[in-house]
């Protein structure tokens, strides 16, 4: 069973892997808060975040 961490926004206890917690530097969000951020257009961009935008094709 994954450990419980507090959502960085609302404080609700959520299950996340320790690896995910460390990748996001302790800034994990519950699905409700993540949906709110995405709807507002302020999606977080972490190193391996769930809501990272798709990479844009570069020149050449």
Phi, psi and omega in degrees: 000128180294154179289161178263136177231156178275136174299136182291342183262305186253345176090000179294146180282126181230151177273125174215152176288154178298324179299314178297317179301316181290323179296325180269007179055040176082003181259066180269147181237146174285166183297325180295313180293323178296318177297320179297318179295318180295321179294327180279349181083014181249041184298133178292148179239091179268176182298324177218040185291156180293335186247025176295137177292155179295141180296139180273140178293134181269173178291141173076000000 
